Amino acid sequence: MLKILNMGLLDLAWGIPFLFMCYVAMTKYFDSRQRIRNLAKNITRYKSSRDKISGYLSTGDLESAEKLVMSTNDPLIKASVSVLKEGLKSRFDDYGALKDDINKNVDNLLKVPHTSVFENFAATILVIGFAGTLWSFFYTLINFDASKGFQQLFFYLAVGIKSSFFAACASGLMGSYYARLKIKVEHEIEKFKEEVFYKNLIYFVTHPPSRNPKTTICYKKDKSNKTAHQRELTEVGL
């Protein structure tokens, strides 16, 4: 039975494009995984910068917040630097558009690289497997010699069986790898949106200081770092 796995010249018709597609997909997978890891490290590394910006916002020091926004190397801040700069200058007047732009920029930054390759891989590899099956049927029809019996028939049909089997396995494996990458990215998004910086920023975007000149409300984690509550501060410099 294991003879069915033996590769012959007929297998080159589907085997070469199959191996090429697998090589491209795995290369993109390892590149995506490394880029996501590096991005996650940088996001963690520059968390203190985001905390400082959050502190400036909570005390109404928009000038210092703008300076830090322009100078930081935080990838999350840099992805929305133009939006944040404009928002700080306009005191978050156009809060609806700013909120959408900030969320859009964060989503564009925190996404799986080479998404199109992973999304199209399954369809492409299954087409290659199906083409191998058609190729085996074609050879069976034009070369079958009844005098050689079932052995020759099985030889040609084995080409189609192998192409379909390997294509299905490759499609399933790459789908699981892609799912792991998406889970990692979604975890980073959720972790970022739980930060005090993000909650403060979204609060100020939806409650611009210029519309509430008396007080500023910000989020601040308690000492146990388990819950977040609101506290009211007297606004400075607004």
PyMOL commands that set and color helices and strands:
alter all, ss='L'
color gray80, all
select helices_A, chain A and resi 2-5+9-45+47-59+62-71+75-79+81-89+95-109+115-143+146-148+150-193+196-206+209-211
alter helices_A, ss='H'
color red, helices_A
select strands_A, chain A and resi 215-221+228-234
alter strands_A, ss='S'
color yellow, strands_A
deselect
rebuild
show_as cartoon
